[in-house]
């Protein structure tokens, strides 16, 4: 699914009951694995002063919340920016695109949670932006040369939206804990 996004979009376009439980069936298990990966990574590598389970739970909860908010905001951003540029993306399709396109980012975040010393592989999370681009290209024949302003603004806002949410929740968590 991640390595062949065009086949993925073709298969999803033909699914009739995607919205009936796709988040619960597809995304919640990955989020649960991410939550556990953050706790395990914290236990294995980030316990200079001993492992504090409460700190690990707070950190894992914050990271999962960042990802859920990023999923929600990417859904809204894809829909609203597409409306602004008159690309006929429905809200259901934007939900489908954001749900499946953020899977590579979630996999990369899981790896960096388990192995914090390998932060450089976090750059592979940008593949999620390519998945959004490939979805728009396949489903709506959005051409980069014809719609370059739309695609650049959309991808930039998706990246900045995730970064902003992560920064705000990080600062709020630091204020609450310390």
C-alpha positions in Angstrom: 0.0 0.0 0.0 2.8 2.4 0.9 5.2 1.4 -1.9 2.6 1.5 -4.7 0.3 4.4 -4.0 -1.4 4.5 -7.4 -2.7 1.0 -7.0 -3.8 1.9 -3.5 -5.8 4.8 -4.7 -7.4 2.8 -7.5 -8.4 0.1 -5.0 -9.8 2.7 -2.6 -11.7 4.5 -5.3 -13.6 1.3 -5.9 -14.4 0.6 -2.2 -18.0 1.3 -1.4 -18.0 1.1 2.4 -14.7 2.9 3.1 -16.2 5.3 5.6 -18.0 2.7 7.7 -15.3 2.0 10.2 -12.1 2.7 8.3 -10.7 4.8 11.0 -11.5 2.1 13.6 -10.4 -0.9 11.5 -7.4 0.6 9.9 -6.0 3.5 11.8 -6.7 2.8 15.5 -4.5 -0.4 15.5 -1.6 1.6 14.1 -2.1 4.4 16.7 -2.1 1.8 19.4 1.1 0.3 18.1 2.6 3.8 18.0 1.6 4.4 21.6 3.3 1.2 22.7 6.4 2.0 20.5 6.8 5.3 22.3 6.6 3.7 25.7 9.1 0.9 24.7 11.5 3.4 23.1 11.3 5.6 26.2 12.0 2.5 28.4 14.9 1.3 26.3 16.8 4.5 25.4 15.6 7.5 27.2 15.8 6.5 30.8 18.9 8.3 32.1 17.4 8.8 35.6 15.4 5.7 35.6 12.2 4.8 33.8 9.2 6.8 34.9 6.0 5.1 33.6 3.9 8.3 34.1 6.3 10.3 32.0 6.3 7.6 29.3 2.5 7.6 29.3 2.3 11.4 29.0 4.9 11.4 26.2 3.1 8.6 24.3 -0.3 10.3 24.8 1.0 13.6 23.6 2.6 12.0 20.5 -0.6 10.1 19.6 -2.7 13.3 20.2 -0.3 15.2 17.9 -0.9 12.6 15.2 -4.7 12.5 15.6 -4.8 16.3 15.4 -2.6 16.2 12.4 -4.9 13.7 10.7 -7.9 15.9 11.5 -6.2 19.1 10.3 -4.9 17.5 7.1 -8.4 16.4 6.4 -9.7 20.0 6.8 -6.8 21.5 4.9 -7.1 19.2 1.9 -10.8 19.9 1.7 -10.6 23.7 2.2 -7.6 24.4 0.0 -9.1 22.2 -2.7 -12.3 24.2 -2.5 -10.4 27.4 -2.8 -8.6 26.3 -6.0 -11.8 24.7 -7.4 -10.5 21.1 -7.3 -13.7 19.0 -6.6 -12.4 17.1 -3.5 -15.3 16.1 -1.3 -14.9 15.9 2.5 -15.2 12.1 2.4 -12.4 11.9 -0.2 -10.2 14.3 1.8 -10.7 12.0 4.8 -9.7 9.0 2.7 -6.6 10.8 1.4 -5.5 12.0 4.7 -6.1 8.7 6.5 -4.1 6.6 4.1 -1.5 9.2 3.1 -0.4 9.7 6.8 0.4 6.0 7.2 4.1 6.4 6.0 4.5 9.2 8.5 3.1 7.0 11.2 5.4 4.2 10.3 8.4 6.5 10.4 7.3 8.0 13.7 7.0 4.5 15.1 10.6 3.7 14.1 11.9 6.9 15.6 10.0 6.3 18.8 11.5 2.8 19.1 15.0 4.0 18.1 15.4 7.7 19.1 19.0 7.8 17.9 17.8 7.3 14.3 16.1 10.6 13.9 17.5 11.1 10.4 15.0 8.5 9.1 12.3 11.0 10.1 12.9 12.6 6.7 11.1 9.6 5.2 7.9 11.0 6.6 7.9 13.5 3.7 6.7 10.5 1.7 3.3 11.2 3.1 3.2 14.5 1.1 4.0 12.5 -2.0 1.1 10.2 -1.2 -1.2 13.2 -1.0 0.2 14.4 -4.4 -0.3 11.0 -6.0 -3.8 10.7 -4.7 -4.8 14.1 -6.1 -3.0 13.2 -9.4 -4.7 9.9 -9.7 -8.2 10.7 -8.4 -8.5 14.2 -9.9 -5.8 14.4 -12.6 -4.2 17.3 -10.9 -1.2 18.2 -13.0 1.7 19.8 -11.1 2.5 22.1 -14.0 -1.0 23.4 -14.4 -1.9 23.5 -10.7 1.5 24.2 -9.2 0.3 27.0 -6.8 -2.4 24.7 -5.5 -0.1 21.8 -4.8 2.7 23.9 -3.3 0.3 25.7 -1.0 -1.4 22.4 0.0 1.8 20.5 0.7 3.3 23.5 2.5 0.3 23.9 4.7 0.1 20.2 5.5 3.7 20.3 6.6 3.4 23.5 8.6 0.1 22.3 10.2 1.8 19.2 11.5 4.8 21.2 12.7 2.6 23.8 14.4 0.5 21.2 16.2 3.6 19.3 17.4 5.2 22.5 18.7 2.1 23.7 20.5 1.5 20.4 22.2 5.1 20.0 23.1 5.2 23.4 24.8 1.9 22.8 26.6 3.1 19.4 27.9 6.3 21.0 29.1 4.3 23.6 31.0 2.0 21.1 32.6 4.8 18.6 33.6 7.4 21.1 34.7 
